Amino acid sequence: MQIRVAIARPWEVPADVLVVPILDEAALTGPAAELDRRSGGQLATLLAFGELGPKRFSTVVAGTASDPGASGARAPHLLAVQAGAAARLDRETVVHVAGAAMRRLSGRTVRTLAVWLDPLAGLDGGAEAAAELVGRGIVEGSYEPHRIYRDDAKAPPTLDELVLVTGSGSAEALTRAADRGRIIGEGANLARTLSNRSANDVSPEVLAEEAYGLARKHGLWIDVIGPEKATEMGMGLFMAVGRGSDNPPRMIVMRNGKQGATDALDRHLALVGKGVCFDSGGISIKPSDRMDEMKMDKTGACTVIAALVTAKRLAPELPLLVVAPAVENMPGPHSTRPGDLVKALNGKWVDIGNTDAEGRLILADGMTYAERLGATHVVDVATLTGAVGRALGELVSGLFGTDQAWIDDVQAAGLRAGERYWQLPLVEEYRDDMDSWYGDLVNFARNNEGGLVKSALFLKEFVTKPWVHLDIAGTAYFRKAHPWAPQGANGASHATLVELALAGAKA
């Protein structure tokens, strides 16, 4: 898809469809009213009839005059998208407006799509921020998971050209911003496809092969640690989960730049992602209801791999480390049992209280290894607890951390990305509930009140550097379609991780 910026009035730009964001109420004023007048007035008629409605991201399509001529609109169709109140306009909304436009066009043939940028330019960051977020939203809105396995899926159109229409500004700067957004959107879609693929398609070995392919394509360093080497190195928690499946585990380690190299902020940032390619719960087996969703338990790993690729595309020299422990959590003759005592890579002994609390085990060894490879700052991303979804729902991710300045940096990256996080407390008094009779701690307390907090307290035992834990179990995938996104993986936290990494890019 090519991106072009047109410094023009919206009715002057030829396109198959022109997207018109509607702010505040469903009424047309100023240039929007003039656009509608030149288009034959159908949009105003539909809005007056209540076709758009007050709900954000609702859409309506109107045809323009059949023979517009020199004084009419040059796009045969207008697509209005409700963007809500101007006072509430934020980065998340702009991404979703663009995504909703693409979803509305599913099944249509559209080669050139124009988006009128000016109604969104009141955003913090101005027209350039709007251009970037629209470029990203168009790409993310084009994603259709049915395409992974089917050729007959009804899907958003494949665009040849995206035209951003604005009355003023630097076309060069706006194009550059939109192209940045396009690349971030493509990275999110990469994470979504890896996450959405079924467990019989993507085992830990296959995920490692995908990582190898991405490393070759983008010039990244990669090392994949198999079970024998992991055992020899002392990754006891990782192997406690991985040995229960016939599909052996893989510790995927990827890097851009030299080992230990620091960025412009003097960080060697490590992103650690939970890669449970299927989670049955192990011996502590899950109920059958919704177990099919457990192919999504690899989303953290898929996201950090995609974030590394995206960061490399946008800042080729940026140092960045990724560790993605990939396993299947299955019941079998070699599975870990409740009551087993396992030694972690950092030397601590963990009493396995519940084999379905496996994500924290593989993340623990992954974070320890990241620090051994020189990480000075760590972010882990994981579909870790059902509790976070019950607490915060599907649009807000949980966030814990040990260093408030580092937490603030991650939250600032989330704001730039248009993603929502809620900081939760690490209540040290709860640590007593995790004491073990035999080891240093249990992986799952019998008293699991505050289990969301205790999951983070467990991880805290295995990291010594500034650290943030993002629990995306509630936000990683949608169980129902939204106007801007289909069911399935949605790329949650990908853009945040990219923005966090790029903050350290050298000018």
The 8 nearest C-alpha neighbors of each residue, nearest first, counted from 0:
[[1, 159, 160, 158, 2, 161, 157, 181],
 [0, 2, 160, 161, 159, 3, 158, 162],
 [3, 1, 161, 160, 162, 0, 174, 4],
 [2, 4, 162, 161, 163, 174, 5, 1],
 [5, 3, 163, 170, 162, 174, 164, 6],
 [4, 6, 164, 7, 163, 165, 3, 162],
 [7, 5, 165, 166, 167, 164, 4, 170],
 [6, 8, 166, 5, 165, 164, 9, 11],
 [7, 9, 11, 10, 166, 165, 164, 6],
 [10, 8, 11, 12, 164, 115, 7, 34],
 [9, 11, 72, 8, 34, 12, 73, 71],
 [12, 10, 9, 8, 73, 72, 7, 13],
 [11, 13, 10, 73, 9, 14, 74, 7],
 [14, 12, 73, 74, 11, 15, 10, 113],
 [15, 13, 74, 111, 16, 112, 113, 12],
 [14, 16, 111, 74, 109, 112, 75, 76],
 [15, 17, 76, 112, 14, 74, 77, 113],
 [16, 18, 113, 77, 114, 78, 74, 112],
 [19, 17, 114, 78, 79, 77, 115, 113],
 [18, 20, 79, 115, 78, 80, 21, 17],
 [21, 19, 80, 79, 82, 81, 118, 18],
 [20, 22, 81, 82, 80, 19, 79, 25],
 [23, 21, 82, 83, 84, 85, 24, 81],
 [24, 22, 84, 83, 85, 21, 25, 82],
 [25, 23, 26, 22, 53, 21, 84, 83],
 [24, 26, 46, 21, 23, 27, 51, 52],
 [27, 25, 24, 28, 46, 43, 47, 21],
 [26, 28, 32, 31, 43, 25, 29, 35],
 [29, 27, 32, 31, 30, 26, 33, 34],
 [28, 30, 32, 31, 33, 27, 34, 35],
 [31, 29, 33, 32, 34, 28, 8, 9],
 [32, 30, 34, 27, 33, 29, 28, 35],
 [31, 33, 28, 27, 35, 34, 29, 30],
 [32, 34, 30, 36, 35, 31, 37, 29],
 [35, 33, 31, 37, 32, 36, 10, 30],
 [34, 36, 38, 40, 32, 33, 37, 42],
 [37, 35, 33, 40, 38, 39, 34, 32],
 [36, 38, 71, 34, 35, 39, 72, 33],
 [39, 37, 63, 35, 72, 64, 36, 40],
 [38, 40, 64, 36, 37, 63, 41, 35],
 [41, 39, 35, 36, 43, 42, 38, 44],
 [42, 40, 44, 43, 39, 61, 45, 62],
 [41, 43, 45, 44, 61, 40, 35, 46],
 [44, 42, 46, 45, 41, 40, 47, 35],
 [43, 45, 41, 47, 42, 46, 48, 40],
 [46, 44, 48, 42, 50, 47, 43, 41],
 [45, 47, 43, 49, 48, 50, 44, 51],
 [48, 46, 44, 49, 45, 43, 50, 25],
 [47, 49, 45, 46, 50, 44, 51, 43],
 [50, 48, 46, 47, 52, 51, 45, 25],
 [49, 51, 45, 46, 48, 52, 59, 47],
 [52, 50, 49, 59, 46, 58, 57, 53],
 [51, 53, 49, 54, 50, 57, 25, 46],
 [54, 52, 55, 51, 24, 81, 25, 83],
 [53, 55, 52, 57, 56, 81, 83, 51],
 [54, 56, 81, 83, 82, 57, 53, 80],
 [57, 55, 81, 80, 96, 82, 99, 58],
 [56, 58, 81, 55, 80, 54, 51, 52],
 [59, 57, 80, 79, 51, 56, 81, 78],
 [58, 60, 79, 51, 78, 50, 61, 80],
 [61, 59, 78, 77, 79, 76, 62, 58],
 [62, 60, 77, 42, 76, 41, 78, 63],
 [63, 61, 76, 75, 77, 64, 41, 60],
 [62, 64, 38, 75, 39, 76, 65, 61],
 [63, 65, 39, 67, 38, 66, 62, 75],
 [66, 64, 67, 63, 75, 62, 39, 38],
 [65, 67, 64, 68, 71, 63, 75, 69],
 [68, 66, 71, 64, 72, 65, 70, 69],
 [69, 67, 71, 70, 66, 72, 73, 64],
 [68, 70, 71, 67, 72, 73, 11, 66],
 [69, 71, 68, 67, 37, 72, 10, 11],
 [72, 70, 67, 37, 68, 69, 38, 73],
 [73, 71, 10, 38, 37, 74, 67, 11],
 [72, 74, 13, 12, 10, 11, 71, 75],
 [73, 75, 14, 13, 76, 15, 16, 72],
 [76, 74, 63, 62, 15, 73, 16, 77],
 [77, 75, 62, 16, 74, 63, 61, 17],
 [76, 78, 17, 61, 60, 16, 18, 62],
 [79, 77, 60, 18, 59, 19, 17, 61],
 [78, 80, 19, 59, 58, 20, 18, 77],
 [81, 79, 58, 20, 56, 21, 57, 82],
 [80, 82, 21, 56, 55, 57, 83, 20],
 [83, 81, 22, 55, 21, 56, 20, 80],
 [84, 82, 55, 22, 23, 81, 85, 87],
 [83, 85, 23, 87, 86, 22, 88, 82],
 [84, 86, 88, 87, 22, 23, 83, 82],
 [85, 87, 84, 88, 23, 83, 89, 121],
 [88, 86, 84, 85, 89, 83, 92, 82],
 [87, 89, 85, 86, 92, 122, 84, 90],
 [90, 88, 92, 91, 87, 122, 93, 417],
 [91, 89, 417, 93, 92, 94, 132, 416],
 [90, 92, 417, 94, 93, 89, 95, 418],
 [93, 91, 95, 89, 90, 94, 96, 88],
 [92, 94, 96, 90, 95, 91, 132, 133],
 [95, 93, 136, 132, 91, 97, 92, 96],
 [94, 96, 98, 92, 97, 483, 93, 99],
 [97, 95, 93, 99, 98, 94, 56, 92],
 [98, 96, 136, 137, 100, 95, 133, 94],
 [140, 97, 99, 483, 136, 95, 137, 101],
 [100, 98, 483, 102, 482, 96, 101, 97],
 [99, 101, 103, 97, 98, 102, 96, 104],
 [102, 100, 98, 140, 104, 103, 99, 141],
 [101, 103, 99, 104, 105, 100, 155, 140],
 [104, 102, 100, 101, 105, 99, 58, 155],
 [103, 105, 101, 102, 107, 155, 106, 100],
 [155, 106, 104, 154, 102, 107, 103, 156],
 [105, 107, 153, 154, 155, 104, 156, 108],
 [108, 106, 104, 105, 109, 156, 155, 154],
 [107, 109, 156, 110, 106, 157, 104, 105],
 [110, 108, 156, 111, 15, 107, 158, 112],
 [109, 111, 158, 159, 160, 112, 108, 15],
 [112, 110, 160, 14, 15, 109, 161, 159],
 [111, 113, 161, 16, 14, 15, 162, 17],
 [112, 114, 162, 17, 163, 161, 14, 18],
 [115, 113, 18, 163, 17, 116, 164, 162],
 [114, 116, 164, 19, 117, 18, 163, 9],
 [115, 117, 165, 119, 164, 118, 114, 163],
 [116, 118, 120, 119, 165, 115, 166, 126],
 [119, 117, 120, 116, 20, 121, 115, 22],
 [120, 118, 117, 121, 116, 122, 129, 93],
 [119, 121, 126, 125, 117, 122, 118, 129],
 [122, 120, 119, 125, 123, 118, 126, 117],
 [121, 123, 120, 125, 124, 119, 89, 88],
 [122, 124, 125, 121, 128, 89, 90, 120],
 [123, 125, 128, 122, 127, 126, 129, 120],
 [126, 124, 120, 122, 123, 128, 127, 121],
 [125, 127, 120, 129, 128, 130, 124, 116],
 [126, 128, 130, 173, 129, 125, 176, 131],
 [129, 127, 124, 131, 130, 126, 125, 132],
 [128, 130, 126, 132, 127, 131, 120, 133],
 [131, 129, 177, 127, 133, 128, 132, 176],
 [130, 132, 177, 180, 176, 134, 128, 129],
 [131, 133, 135, 94, 129, 134, 130, 180],
 [132, 134, 136, 130, 135, 97, 131, 94],
 [135, 133, 177, 180, 181, 131, 137, 132],
 [134, 136, 180, 184, 181, 132, 138, 133],
 [137, 135, 94, 98, 97, 133, 139, 138],
 [136, 138, 140, 97, 98, 134, 135, 139],
 [139, 137, 141, 135, 184, 136, 140, 181],
 [138, 140, 136, 184, 141, 142, 137, 135],
 [98, 141, 139, 137, 101, 138, 142, 136],
 [140, 142, 138, 155, 139, 101, 137, 143],
 [143, 141, 140, 139, 144, 188, 138, 155],
 [142, 144, 145, 154, 146, 141, 485, 155],
 [145, 143, 146, 147, 142, 192, 195, 487],
 [146, 144, 147, 143, 152, 149, 148, 150],
 [145, 147, 149, 144, 148, 143, 150, 152],
 [148, 146, 145, 144, 149, 192, 196, 143],
 [147, 149, 146, 145, 150, 144, 196, 152],
 [150, 148, 146, 151, 145, 147, 152, 144],
 [149, 151, 152, 146, 148, 145, 147, 153],
 [150, 152, 149, 153, 146, 145, 154, 148],
 [153, 151, 145, 150, 154, 146, 149, 143],
 [154, 152, 106, 105, 151, 155, 145, 143],
 [153, 155, 105, 106, 152, 143, 156, 141],
 [105, 154, 156, 141, 104, 102, 101, 106],
 [157, 155, 109, 108, 158, 105, 107, 154],
 [156, 158, 155, 159, 110, 109, 141, 108],
 [159, 157, 110, 160, 0, 156, 111, 109],
 [158, 160, 0, 110, 111, 1, 157, 161],
 [159, 161, 1, 111, 0, 158, 2, 162],
 [160, 162, 2, 112, 113, 111, 1, 3],
 [163, 161, 113, 3, 4, 2, 112, 164],
 [164, 162, 4, 114, 113, 5, 115, 116],
 [163, 165, 115, 5, 116, 114, 4, 6],
 [166, 164, 6, 116, 117, 167, 7, 115],
 [165, 167, 7, 6, 8, 164, 117, 168],
 [168, 166, 165, 6, 169, 7, 170, 117],
 [167, 169, 170, 166, 6, 165, 173, 126],
 [170, 168, 172, 171, 173, 167, 6, 174],
 [169, 171, 173, 4, 172, 174, 168, 6],
 [170, 172, 174, 169, 173, 175, 4, 176],
 [173, 171, 175, 169, 174, 170, 176, 127],
 [172, 174, 176, 170, 127, 175, 171, 130],
 [175, 173, 177, 171, 176, 172, 170, 4],
 [174, 176, 172, 178, 173, 177, 171, 179],
 [177, 175, 131, 173, 179, 174, 178, 127],
 [178, 176, 131, 134, 130, 180, 174, 179],
 [177, 179, 181, 175, 180, 176, 174, 182],
 [180, 178, 176, 182, 177, 181, 131, 175],
 [179, 181, 135, 131, 134, 177, 183, 178],
 [180, 182, 135, 178, 134, 184, 179, 183],
 [181, 183, 185, 179, 184, 180, 186, 178],
 [184, 182, 186, 180, 185, 181, 309, 135],
 [185, 183, 135, 181, 187, 139, 186, 182],
 [184, 186, 182, 188, 187, 183, 181, 189],
 [185, 187, 189, 183, 184, 188, 305, 309],
 [188, 186, 490, 184, 190, 189, 185, 493],
 [187, 189, 191, 185, 190, 186, 192, 184],
 [188, 190, 186, 192, 187, 191, 305, 185],
 [191, 189, 302, 301, 187, 193, 188, 305],
 [192, 190, 188, 488, 194, 189, 490, 193],
 [191, 193, 195, 189, 194, 190, 188, 196],
 [192, 194, 190, 191, 196, 195, 301, 189],
 [195, 193, 191, 298, 192, 295, 196, 190],
 [196, 194, 192, 193, 191, 488, 197, 487],
 [197, 195, 193, 194, 192, 200, 201, 198],
 [196, 198, 200, 199, 294, 201, 195, 194],
 [197, 199, 201, 200, 294, 277, 276, 202],
 [198, 200, 197, 201, 202, 196, 277, 294],
 [199, 201, 197, 198, 196, 202, 205, 206],
 [202, 200, 198, 205, 199, 206, 197, 196],
 [201, 203, 205, 204, 276, 206, 198, 200],
 [204, 202, 325, 206, 205, 326, 248, 249],
 [203, 205, 207, 202, 206, 208, 249, 248],
 [204, 206, 208, 202, 201, 207, 203, 209],
 [207, 205, 209, 203, 208, 204, 201, 202],
 [206, 208, 210, 204, 205, 209, 211, 203],
 [209, 207, 205, 211, 210, 206, 204, 212],
 [208, 210, 206, 212, 207, 211, 205, 213],
 [209, 211, 207, 213, 208, 212, 214, 206],
 [212, 210, 208, 214, 209, 213, 207, 215],
 [211, 213, 209, 215, 210, 214, 216, 208],
 [212, 214, 216, 210, 215, 211, 217, 209],
 [213, 215, 219, 211, 217, 212, 216, 218],
 [216, 214, 212, 218, 213, 217, 211, 219],
 [215, 217, 213, 214, 218, 212, 219, 211],
 [218, 216, 214, 215, 219, 213, 308, 311],
 [217, 219, 215, 214, 216, 220, 255, 213],
 [220, 218, 214, 255, 217, 254, 221, 215],
 [219, 221, 254, 253, 255, 214, 218, 222],
 [222, 220, 253, 252, 219, 254, 214, 223],
 [221, 223, 252, 251, 253, 224, 220, 250],
 [224, 222, 251, 250, 252, 249, 225, 221],
 [223, 225, 250, 249, 229, 228, 222, 251],
 [224, 226, 249, 228, 227, 229, 223, 248],
 [227, 225, 229, 228, 230, 248, 247, 224],
 [228, 226, 230, 229, 225, 231, 224, 232],
 [227, 229, 231, 230, 226, 225, 232, 224],
 [230, 228, 226, 232, 234, 231, 227, 225],
 [229, 231, 233, 227, 228, 232, 234, 226],
 [230, 232, 228, 229, 233, 227, 234, 226],
 [233, 231, 229, 230, 234, 228, 344, 235],
 [232, 234, 344, 230, 235, 231, 229, 343],
 [235, 233, 344, 229, 237, 230, 236, 232],
 [234, 236, 343, 238, 342, 233, 237, 239],
 [237, 235, 239, 360, 343, 238, 234, 361],
 [238, 236, 361, 234, 235, 239, 240, 360],
 [237, 239, 241, 235, 240, 236, 242, 234],
 [240, 238, 236, 237, 335, 241, 235, 242],
 [241, 239, 238, 237, 242, 328, 243, 357],
 [242, 240, 238, 326, 248, 243, 239, 327],
 [241, 243, 238, 244, 240, 239, 333, 334],
 [244, 334, 242, 333, 329, 241, 331, 330],
 [243, 245, 246, 329, 242, 327, 241, 247],
 [244, 246, 247, 243, 242, 331, 327, 329],
 [247, 245, 244, 202, 248, 203, 327, 204],
 [246, 248, 245, 241, 244, 242, 226, 249],
 [249, 247, 326, 241, 203, 325, 226, 225],
 [248, 250, 225, 325, 224, 203, 251, 324],
 [249, 251, 324, 224, 223, 325, 323, 252],
 [252, 250, 223, 323, 322, 324, 249, 207],
 [251, 253, 322, 222, 221, 321, 223, 323],
 [254, 252, 221, 321, 220, 320, 222, 322],
 [255, 253, 320, 220, 319, 219, 321, 256],
 [254, 256, 318, 319, 219, 220, 320, 317],
 [255, 257, 318, 254, 316, 260, 317, 258],
 [256, 258, 260, 259, 255, 318, 254, 220],
 [259, 257, 260, 256, 372, 373, 254, 320],
 [258, 260, 373, 267, 257, 261, 372, 374],
 [261, 259, 257, 258, 318, 267, 256, 262],
 [262, 260, 267, 266, 265, 318, 259, 263],
 [261, 263, 265, 503, 264, 266, 318, 504],
 [262, 264, 503, 505, 265, 504, 261, 266],
 [263, 265, 503, 262, 266, 261, 502, 504],
 [264, 266, 261, 262, 263, 267, 503, 375],
 [267, 265, 261, 262, 264, 268, 375, 376],
 [266, 268, 261, 374, 375, 259, 260, 376],
 [267, 269, 376, 266, 319, 374, 377, 320],
 [268, 270, 320, 377, 321, 374, 376, 319],
 [269, 271, 321, 378, 379, 303, 377, 320],
 [272, 270, 379, 322, 323, 321, 378, 380],
 [273, 271, 300, 299, 380, 323, 379, 303],
 [272, 274, 299, 300, 381, 297, 324, 275],
 [275, 273, 297, 325, 300, 324, 276, 299],
 [276, 274, 297, 326, 296, 277, 327, 325],
 [277, 275, 297, 327, 294, 274, 202, 326],
 [278, 276, 294, 327, 275, 293, 198, 328],
 [277, 279, 328, 293, 280, 275, 327, 296],
 [278, 280, 281, 329, 284, 328, 285, 277],
 [281, 279, 355, 284, 285, 278, 283, 328],
 [280, 282, 330, 329, 284, 283, 328, 279],
 [281, 283, 330, 284, 354, 336, 280, 334],
 [284, 282, 281, 280, 354, 355, 353, 285],
 [285, 283, 280, 281, 282, 279, 286, 355],
 [284, 286, 280, 279, 287, 283, 290, 355],
 [287, 285, 288, 284, 290, 289, 279, 280],
 [286, 288, 290, 289, 285, 291, 284, 279],
 [289, 287, 290, 286, 291, 285, 292, 293],
 [290, 288, 291, 292, 287, 293, 286, 285],
 [289, 291, 292, 287, 293, 288, 286, 279],
 [290, 292, 289, 293, 294, 288, 287, 295],
 [293, 291, 290, 294, 289, 295, 296, 277],
 [292, 294, 295, 296, 278, 277, 291, 290],
 [293, 295, 277, 198, 292, 296, 276, 197],
 [296, 294, 293, 297, 298, 194, 292, 195],
 [295, 297, 275, 293, 294, 298, 382, 276],
 [296, 274, 298, 275, 276, 295, 300, 299],
 [299, 297, 301, 194, 300, 296, 295, 302],
 [300, 298, 272, 381, 273, 380, 302, 301],
 [299, 301, 272, 274, 273, 323, 302, 303],
 [300, 302, 298, 190, 304, 299, 303, 193],
 [301, 303, 190, 299, 305, 300, 304, 493],
 [302, 304, 306, 300, 305, 301, 272, 270],
 [305, 303, 307, 301, 306, 302, 300, 308],
 [304, 306, 308, 302, 303, 307, 190, 186],
 [307, 305, 303, 309, 308, 304, 497, 493],
 [308, 306, 310, 304, 305, 309, 311, 303],
 [307, 309, 305, 311, 306, 310, 312, 304],
 [310, 308, 306, 312, 311, 307, 186, 305],
 [309, 311, 307, 313, 312, 308, 314, 497],
 [310, 312, 315, 308, 314, 309, 313, 307],
 [313, 311, 309, 310, 314, 315, 308, 182],
 [312, 314, 310, 311, 315, 309, 179, 182],
 [315, 313, 311, 317, 316, 310, 312, 504],
 [314, 316, 311, 317, 312, 313, 310, 255],
 [317, 315, 314, 318, 256, 311, 255, 504],
 [316, 318, 314, 504, 315, 319, 262, 256],
 [319, 317, 256, 255, 262, 260, 261, 316],
 [318, 320, 255, 268, 254, 317, 269, 267],
 [319, 321, 254, 269, 253, 268, 270, 255],
 [322, 320, 270, 253, 269, 252, 271, 254],
 [323, 321, 252, 271, 251, 365, 270, 324],
 [322, 324, 251, 272, 300, 271, 250, 325],
 [325, 323, 250, 274, 251, 273, 361, 249],
 [326, 324, 274, 203, 249, 275, 248, 250],
 [327, 325, 248, 275, 241, 203, 276, 274],
 [326, 328, 277, 276, 275, 241, 244, 329],
 [329, 327, 278, 281, 240, 279, 280, 277],
 [328, 330, 281, 244, 243, 279, 327, 331],
 [331, 329, 281, 282, 334, 243, 328, 332],
 [330, 332, 334, 333, 243, 329, 244, 282],
 [331, 333, 334, 243, 330, 335, 244, 242],
 [334, 332, 243, 331, 242, 335, 244, 330],
 [335, 333, 243, 331, 330, 332, 242, 336],
 [334, 336, 239, 339, 333, 240, 243, 337],
 [337, 335, 339, 338, 282, 334, 354, 351],
 [338, 336, 352, 351, 353, 339, 354, 335],
 [337, 339, 351, 352, 336, 350, 340, 353],
 [340, 338, 351, 336, 337, 350, 341, 335],
 [339, 341, 350, 349, 351, 338, 348, 438],
 [340, 342, 349, 348, 235, 236, 339, 343],
 [341, 343, 348, 235, 347, 346, 349, 236],
 [344, 342, 235, 346, 236, 347, 345, 234],
 [343, 345, 234, 233, 346, 364, 235, 367],
 [346, 344, 343, 347, 367, 461, 364, 342],
 [347, 345, 343, 344, 342, 348, 233, 235],
 [348, 346, 343, 342, 345, 439, 349, 344],
 [347, 349, 342, 438, 439, 341, 343, 346],
 [350, 348, 341, 440, 441, 438, 340, 439],
 [349, 351, 441, 340, 438, 339, 352, 440],
 [352, 350, 337, 338, 339, 442, 353, 441],
 [351, 353, 337, 443, 338, 442, 441, 350],
 [354, 352, 355, 337, 351, 356, 443, 283],
 [353, 355, 356, 283, 281, 357, 280, 282],
 [356, 354, 280, 357, 353, 283, 281, 284],
 [357, 355, 354, 353, 358, 359, 443, 442],
 [356, 358, 360, 355, 359, 354, 240, 361],
 [359, 357, 360, 361, 356, 383, 362, 273],
 [358, 360, 362, 357, 361, 363, 458, 356],
 [361, 359, 236, 357, 363, 358, 362, 237],
 [360, 362, 237, 363, 364, 358, 359, 236],
 [363, 361, 365, 359, 360, 364, 366, 358],
 [364, 362, 360, 366, 365, 361, 461, 458],
 [363, 365, 367, 361, 366, 362, 344, 234],
 [366, 364, 362, 368, 363, 367, 361, 369],
 [367, 365, 369, 368, 363, 364, 362, 462],
 [368, 366, 364, 370, 369, 365, 461, 462],
 [367, 369, 371, 365, 366, 370, 364, 372],
 [370, 368, 366, 372, 371, 367, 374, 365],
 [369, 371, 374, 373, 372, 367, 368, 366],
 [372, 370, 368, 369, 373, 367, 374, 366],
 [373, 371, 369, 370, 374, 368, 259, 258],
 [372, 374, 259, 370, 371, 375, 369, 267],
 [373, 375, 370, 267, 269, 376, 369, 268],
 [374, 376, 267, 266, 464, 268, 373, 377],
 [377, 375, 268, 465, 374, 464, 466, 269],
 [378, 376, 466, 269, 268, 270, 465, 467],
 [379, 377, 467, 270, 466, 468, 271, 269],
 [378, 380, 271, 468, 272, 270, 469, 467],
 [381, 379, 469, 272, 299, 470, 468, 271],
 [380, 382, 299, 273, 383, 470, 471, 272],
 [472, 383, 381, 471, 470, 296, 384, 299],
 [382, 384, 381, 472, 470, 358, 385, 471],
 [385, 383, 386, 387, 472, 382, 451, 470],
 [384, 386, 387, 388, 472, 389, 473, 383],
 [385, 387, 389, 384, 388, 451, 390, 450],
 [388, 386, 390, 389, 385, 384, 391, 473],
 [389, 387, 473, 392, 391, 390, 386, 385],
 [388, 390, 386, 387, 392, 391, 385, 473],
 [389, 391, 387, 388, 386, 392, 473, 385],
 [392, 390, 388, 395, 387, 389, 393, 396],
 [393, 391, 388, 389, 473, 394, 390, 395],
 [392, 394, 474, 473, 395, 388, 391, 477],
 [393, 395, 474, 392, 396, 419, 391, 473],
 [396, 394, 419, 420, 391, 393, 392, 474],
 [397, 395, 420, 471, 470, 474, 421, 419],
 [396, 398, 470, 421, 420, 469, 422, 387],
 [397, 399, 422, 469, 468, 421, 423, 420],
 [400, 398, 468, 423, 467, 422, 424, 469],
 [401, 399, 467, 466, 402, 406, 468, 398],
 [400, 402, 466, 465, 403, 467, 399, 406],
 [401, 403, 405, 465, 404, 400, 406, 466],
 [404, 402, 406, 405, 407, 401, 400, 408],
 [403, 405, 407, 406, 402, 408, 465, 409],
 [406, 404, 408, 407, 402, 403, 409, 465],
 [407, 405, 403, 409, 408, 404, 400, 402],
 [406, 408, 410, 404, 405, 409, 403, 411],
 [409, 407, 405, 411, 406, 410, 412, 404],
 [410, 408, 412, 406, 411, 407, 413, 499],
 [409, 411, 413, 407, 412, 408, 406, 414],
 [412, 410, 414, 408, 413, 409, 407, 415],
 [413, 411, 409, 415, 499, 495, 498, 410],
 [414, 412, 495, 410, 416, 418, 411, 415],
 [415, 413, 411, 417, 416, 412, 418, 410],
 [416, 414, 412, 413, 417, 411, 498, 90],
 [417, 415, 413, 495, 414, 494, 418, 412],
 [416, 418, 91, 90, 414, 415, 413, 419],
 [419, 417, 413, 416, 414, 91, 420, 495],
 [418, 420, 395, 396, 413, 417, 394, 421],
 [421, 419, 396, 395, 397, 398, 422, 418],
 [420, 422, 397, 398, 423, 396, 395, 419],
 [421, 423, 398, 399, 397, 420, 424, 400],
 [422, 424, 399, 398, 421, 397, 425, 452],
 [425, 423, 426, 399, 422, 452, 400, 398],
 [424, 426, 427, 452, 456, 423, 399, 455],
 [427, 425, 428, 424, 429, 452, 430, 456],
 [426, 428, 429, 430, 425, 456, 431, 424],
 [427, 429, 430, 426, 431, 432, 425, 453],
 [430, 428, 427, 431, 432, 426, 453, 433],
 [429, 431, 433, 428, 432, 427, 456, 453],
 [432, 430, 433, 429, 434, 428, 427, 440],
 [433, 431, 430, 434, 429, 444, 446, 445],
 [434, 432, 441, 444, 431, 430, 440, 435],
 [433, 435, 440, 431, 432, 441, 439, 436],
 [434, 436, 440, 438, 437, 441, 439, 350],
 [437, 435, 438, 434, 439, 440, 350, 441],
 [438, 436, 435, 439, 350, 340, 348, 440],
 [439, 437, 348, 435, 349, 440, 350, 436],
 [438, 440, 348, 435, 349, 347, 434, 437],
 [441, 439, 434, 435, 349, 433, 438, 350],
 [442, 440, 350, 433, 443, 349, 435, 351],
 [441, 443, 351, 352, 350, 356, 349, 440],
 [444, 442, 352, 441, 353, 356, 445, 433],
 [443, 445, 446, 433, 447, 432, 441, 442],
 [446, 444, 447, 443, 432, 352, 433, 448],
 [447, 445, 444, 448, 432, 450, 443, 449],
 [446, 448, 450, 444, 445, 449, 443, 453],
 [449, 447, 450, 446, 451, 453, 444, 445],
 [448, 450, 452, 451, 447, 453, 429, 446],
 [449, 451, 447, 453, 448, 452, 454, 386],
 [452, 450, 454, 449, 453, 386, 387, 384],
 [453, 451, 455, 450, 449, 454, 425, 456],
 [452, 454, 456, 450, 455, 451, 457, 449],
 [453, 455, 457, 451, 452, 456, 450, 458],
 [454, 456, 458, 457, 453, 452, 459, 399],
 [457, 455, 453, 459, 458, 454, 452, 425],
 [456, 458, 454, 455, 459, 460, 453, 442],
 [459, 457, 455, 460, 456, 461, 363, 359],
 [458, 460, 456, 461, 457, 462, 455, 401],
 [461, 459, 458, 457, 462, 456, 363, 463],
 [462, 460, 459, 363, 458, 367, 366, 463],
 [461, 463, 459, 464, 460, 367, 366, 466],
 [462, 464, 465, 461, 466, 459, 460, 370],
 [463, 465, 376, 375, 462, 466, 377, 370],
 [466, 464, 376, 402, 401, 377, 405, 463],
 [467, 465, 377, 400, 378, 401, 464, 376],
 [466, 468, 400, 378, 399, 406, 379, 377],
 [467, 469, 379, 399, 398, 378, 400, 380],
 [470, 468, 398, 380, 397, 471, 379, 381],
 [469, 471, 397, 381, 472, 382, 383, 396],
 [472, 470, 382, 474, 396, 475, 473, 381],
 [382, 471, 473, 383, 470, 474, 475, 384],
 [474, 472, 388, 393, 471, 392, 387, 475],
 [473, 475, 393, 471, 394, 476, 472, 396],
 [476, 474, 491, 471, 488, 472, 473, 489],
 [477, 475, 488, 487, 489, 474, 478, 486],
 [476, 478, 486, 487, 479, 488, 480, 489],
 [477, 479, 486, 487, 476, 480, 485, 488],
 [480, 478, 486, 477, 481, 485, 487, 476],
 [479, 481, 485, 486, 484, 477, 482, 478],
 [480, 482, 484, 483, 485, 479, 486, 477],
 [481, 483, 99, 484, 56, 102, 480, 57],
 [484, 482, 99, 98, 481, 95, 140, 102],
 [485, 483, 481, 482, 480, 140, 486, 98],
 [486, 484, 480, 481, 487, 143, 479, 483],
 [487, 485, 480, 477, 479, 478, 484, 488],
 [486, 488, 476, 477, 489, 485, 478, 195],
 [487, 489, 476, 191, 475, 490, 195, 194],
 [488, 490, 476, 491, 191, 475, 487, 477],
 [491, 489, 187, 191, 493, 190, 488, 492],
 [490, 492, 475, 489, 493, 474, 471, 494],
 [493, 491, 495, 494, 496, 490, 418, 302],
 [494, 492, 496, 495, 491, 490, 302, 306],
 [493, 495, 497, 416, 496, 492, 498, 183],
 [496, 494, 413, 492, 498, 412, 416, 497],
 [497, 495, 499, 493, 494, 498, 500, 492],
 [496, 498, 494, 500, 499, 495, 306, 310],
 [499, 497, 501, 495, 412, 500, 496, 494],
 [500, 498, 496, 412, 497, 502, 501, 495],
 [499, 501, 497, 502, 498, 503, 496, 310],
 [502, 500, 504, 498, 503, 499, 497, 310],
 [503, 501, 500, 499, 504, 498, 264, 263],
 [502, 504, 263, 501, 264, 262, 500, 505],
 [505, 503, 501, 317, 502, 263, 262, 506],
 [504, 506, 263, 503, 262, 317, 316, 314],
 [505, 504, 263, 503, 314, 502, 501, 317]]
